[in-house]
Amino acid sequence: MLSIIERKSIKELMQSEITPAIGCTEPVAVALCVAKATEILGCQPERIDVFLSANVLKNAMGVGIPGTGMTGLPIAIALGALVGKSEYGLEALRDVTPADVETGKRYIAERRIKIDLKENIADKLYIEAQCLAEDQTAVVVIRGSHTRFSFIEKNGDVLLDEAVQDSSDKGTDVQLTFRKVFEYATETPVEELRFILDAAKMNREAAKKARQQNYGHNVGKSLIGERGRSLFGDNPHSRMLSATAVACDARMDGALIPVMSNSGSGNQGVAATLPVITYAEEWGCSETDLIRALILSNLSVIYIKQHLGRLSALCGCVVAASGSSCGITYLMGGDYNRITFAIKNMIANITGMICDGAKPSCALKIASGTSTAILSALMAMENEVVTSQEGIVDDDVDKTILNLALIGKQGMAETDKIVLDVMTHKE
């Protein structure tokens, strides 16, 4: 049984990792960095130089920027300088207006912005913004996580300098195991867990708003359209897929719709909550069971990301859908063993799905991950589990998770380079 101190630490960890975000978190984190540098500068910069790690660059190239109708980094950087507010965190661009977008377009046309790859760094998540105006300069670095400022300098004077590794690389103060994840979700007094309902409310509302317009490739709406119903049926499975994919459609297309993120990713937050919420609603589960299932799903994601890292060559939906499969299995009445079956089934199935940047088609991967989560939960409840004789699955669930992380973090490192090379050399 977890101690009170352990429960308190895990709750603090979850609350730090589950936060509101508007738009894809990589370009918004770049906008956040630029906003902070502009604030330090004290005036509108005449020129902005941005240096990024390869993974940040990959995830920011083709995704919609909130409230702009545009994609990519230049408009995110311009708006970060013009209207971004660092106090808003991953909602840094929430105040953007159409007039601001037009000003941002002029800013880009005047060639005030330069974007480069940061060379000779090991960091997966690194953002450096240099803002200049006349004889004033400001440099700000975000490193390790999407909102962690590690270096601030004004006119050569260092205001902050912290050597920061990605929390997933160095570990955190809370050393989780899957047993601890399960015990926290199922044994903690439910009143201590009610904070997770904020994520449920925000992401449910995001899905509701997303249905009101067409976004991205309309994956979520296609699933429940006339042709979609004739192919997939009108049933809990298709509705779970649709609710999750439609929220991803909207945020990847740049809708000004906030979602509750998980481990720095809005899509992970969406995929860890909406399948669980929809299942609970479809089957009339109690609020207590929903709370525990959402905690189990989201904390499982945080645990896996501790080993995998915030950004990698592995699509985040693999991790998030693994979490939601655990939550769904719990709502089906699964015990600890069956929940470990679900996560093993997940890791045996869609491990290897590449991350080729944030973009509207992420909703397709989210839908695939959600469908796999449901299948894995169903199999687990039938006592069907991929065995240690098969592939990367181990008898020990924690070792299975470590195997997933090893493949995503080290095994797919070359894949990451090739993906970025392909993306940056298209005609």
N, C-alpha and C positions, 0 to 999 in steps of 0.2 A: 504494500500500500504506500502511496506517495505521501510524503510529509507535507505539512502546511507550507513550509518554506519552498519545497519543490513545486507545489501547486501555484504558489504566488509567482515564482520565477517563470513557469510555463505560461501563465496568463499574461505576464508582462511581455514575454517573447511574442505571443500571438498578437497582442495589441500593437506591437511595434511592426509586425510583418503584415498585418491586415489593415490597410489604409485606403482612403478614397483616392481615385485617380480619374482624370479626364483625358481620354486619348491614349495612344500607345505610350508606354512609360519611357521608352528610350528617347524619342525626339522631345518629349515633354521634359525629361531630365536634362537634356541639352538646353532647352529653353529656360529651365530653372537655373542652370549654371550661368547662362548669359544674363538672366535677370539679376542674379546676385552680383555678378561682376559690374553690371550697370549701376546697381545701388551703391557698390563700393566706389565706383568712379565718381558718382555724384552728378552726372549729367548724361545726356544721350551720347553714346559713342559715335565717333565718325567712322571707325573701322572696327570690325570684329573678326578675330582669327580664332578658329575652333580646331582643336586637335582631339581625335577620338580613337579609342581602341577599335579593332576590327569588328568585334561583335556588336558594339553600339552602332557603328556605321552600317552594318548589315541590317540591323533591326529598324533603322530609321530612314532607309532609302525610299521605300515604296508605300509607306503607310499614310493614311489621311491624317491631317493635322486639324485638331478640333476647331470648328467654327470658321474654316477658311475655304472649304471646297478645293483645297490643294493638297498635294502630297510632298513629302520629303523635308529635308533639313533646312534649306534656306529660309522658308517662311516661318518655321519654328524658331530659328535663331533671330530673325528680324522682330518677330512678335515678342520674344523673350526680352529683347532690349526695349521695345516700345511700350508694352503693357504688362509684361510678366511681373509677378510678385513672388519673391522667394518664400514669403510667409505662407503661401498657399501650398507649398510642397508639390506633389504630383498633380495638383489642380492649378498649376502656375498660370495657365492661359484661360482660366474660366471667365475672365472679364472681356475677352476679345469681342470687338464689334466689326461690322462690315467696313466701317471707315478705317479702322485699324488695319484691316487686311489690305486695303488699297494703299495705305501708307507703307505697309510692309513690302508690297510689290514694288513700290518706287525705290525703297531701300535696297532691294535686291538688284533692280535695274541699274542703280548707281554703282554697282560692284563694290559695295562696302564689306561684303562677307567673303571670307576665305575658309574652306574646310579641308583639313588634311588628316591623314592617318598618323597617329602617334607611333613613332618608331621605338623599337627596343624596350618595350614594356611587356610584362607577363600578365598584366591585369586584363581580365575579360571585360570589366566595366570601368572605363576611364574616360572622363570628359574634362577638357581644359578649355576655358574661355578667356581670351585676352581682349580686353576692350580698351580702345585708345581714343582720346579726344584732345587735340592740341598737345600740350605738354603733360597731360595726365594719362596714367596707365593703371589698369587693374587686372589682376590675374586671379582666377578662381578655378579650383580643381574639385570635381566630384569623383570619388574613387571608392570602389568596394560595394556600395549600394547606391540606389538611385537618388537618394536625398542626403547623402553624407558628404559634407564639405570637408575636405582634408587639407586644403591649402588656400590661403587668401593673402594677396599681396597688393599694396597700393603704392605706386610711385617708388618701387624698390624696397619699401618697408614691409616686412613679413608680419602679418597680423595673426595668422594661424598656420601651423605646420604640424600635421599629424601623420605619421607613417601608418597607413591603413591598408590592410589586406582585405580581400573579400571575406566576409564573415564565414562563408561556406568553406573557404580554404583554411582558415585558422581555427574553425570551430566557434562555438559561442559559449557563454557561461552556462547554458542549459544543454547538457549532454543527453540527448534523447535516445531511447530505444523504441522499437515498435510496441513492446509491452508497456512502456511508460505512456506512449501515445494512447493506447487502448485504455489503460487505467485512468488516465486523466479524463478522457472523454466519458467513461462509463461510471466512475466512482466519485468524482468530484460533486459536491452539492450543486444542484442545477442552478441555484441562484448565482453562483460564481461564474456560470457559463453563459448567462443571458446576453452578454455583450455581443455574442456571435449573431444575434438576431438583427443587429444593425447591418451586417453584411447581407443577411437574407433579404431584408427590406429594400436596401439600395439596389441589389442585383435583380430582384424581382421587378422593381420599378423600371430598371433599365430595359429589361426584356419587354415590358409592357409598352414603354415609349418607343422602342425600336420597331414594334409592329405597325406603328402609325404611318411610317414612310418606307420607301425603298432605299436600302443601303447596300453597298458593296455588290456581291453576287446574289443577294437575296436567298442565301442557303436556308435560313430558318423559315422564311415564308414559303419557299418552294416545297418544303417537306409537308406543309399542311394545306397547300393549294389543292385545287381539284385534281390535277394530275398526280401530285404527290400523295394524296389520300388514296387514289386508285392503286398506286404502287406499294405504298408502305402501310396503308390502312389508317384509320382514325383511332388510335389507341395510345396507351401510356408511353410506349416506346417512342413513337413518332413525336408525341408532344414533349417528351423529355429532350429529344434531340433538337426540336425546333426552338424551345425556350432558351436553350443554351447557345445554339448557333445564331439566333437572331440578335442577341446582345453583342456577340462578336462581330456580326455583320456591321452593326451600327458604329461600334467604337473603332474598328479598323478603317471605316470610311470617314472618320473624323467628326462624328456626331458629338455635340456638346452634351453628352449624357454621362454622368459620373457612374462609376462602378467601384465596388470594393475589391481592391487588388490583394494578391497573396504573393509574398516574397518578391515584390517589385514588378509583378505582372498582372495587368487587368484581366487578360485572358485566363490566366491561372485562377484568379479569384472567381471569375464567371463559371469556369468549368468545374471548380471545386464546390460550388454552391447550388447552381440552378438545377442540375440533374437530381440532387438530393431533395431540394425544395419541391420540385415537380412531382417526384415519386411520393413524397409525404402527402402532398395535396391530393394526388390521384387515389391514394389508398387510405386517406383519413387518419394518418398517424397523429399521435398526440404531440403537443408542443414540446413536451419534455423529451420525447424520442427524437423529434426534429433537431432540437438543440444539441443533443448528444451526437447525433449523426453528423451535423455540420461541424462540430468540434473535431470529431474523428477524421473527417475528410480534410479539413483545412490544416490540422496539425500534422497529418500524414504528409501533406505537401511540404510543409515547412521542414519536417524531418528529412525527407528525401533531398530537398534543396540544400540542406546543410552539407550534404556529401557531394552533390552534383555541381553546385555553384549557381549563381544567379543567371548567368548567360552561358550557353554552351551550344554545341552543334545538334543537340537533342531537342526536339520540339517540346515546349513546355506542356503541351496537352497530354503527353505521355505521363507526366508526373501528376498533373491536376486530375486527369481521368482515373488514375490509380487511387487517388484520394477519394474521389466521389464513389468509386466502386466499393471502397470500404464503408462509406456512409450508407450506401444503398443496401449493402449486405446486412448492416446493423438494423436498418429499418425492416428488412425482410425477416428479422428474428435471428440473425446469425450471431454465434458466440465468437470468442477470440480465435479459435481454430479456423472457423469458416471465413472469418475476415482475413486471416493470413492466406487462406486459399485464394481469395479474391485478388489480393495484391500479387501473388505469385502468378496467377492466370494472366493478369494485366502485363506483367513484366515479360512473360513468355510470348506475348502476342505482338504488341506494337512498339517494343523497344527498337530503336533504329530509325524511327521517323525523323527526318532531318528538319532542322530549323533553317529555312532559306529566307529569313527576314520577316518582319512584321508587314502585313499587307491584307487586303480584303479576303484573299483566298484562305487565310487562317481559319475562317469559319468552316471550311471543308474539313480541316484536320480536327477542329473542335467537335464536329458532328461525328467523325469517325471514332474519336476517343471516347465520346459519350456512349456511342453504341457498344463499343468494346467493354466499357465499364459495366453496362447492364448485363451483357453476356457473361462477363467474368463473375458478377455477383450471382447470377442464376446458376452457373456451374458450381460455384462454391456452396450454394444452398442444397445442391444435389450431391454434395460431397465429392465433386469432381475437381481435381487439382493437378496441375502440371507437376511432375515429380522431379527429384534431383537427378534422375537419369536423363533428363531432357534439357539440353541447351544450357542456359546461364542460371537456371533456377537451382537453388540450394535447399536442403531440408530446413535450414535456419532462415527465417524471413529477413532478419537483419543482414545476413550475408547476401541474400538475394538482392536486397536494395543496394548494398555496396557494389555488387556486380554490375547492376544497372548504372550506377554512378561512374564506375571505372570505365565502362564502355563509352558513356556520354562525355566524360571529361577528358579521358586520355585516348581511348581507342578511336574516337571520332574527331580528334584534333586536326588531322590532315583533311578530313571531310570539310571541316569548317573553313579551312583555307581555300579549298577548291570551290566551295559554294560562293564565297566572297569574290573569288577571281572570276567565276562565271557571271556573277551579278554585275560586276564592275566593268566587264568587257563586252557587253552587248552593244550591237550597233544601234 
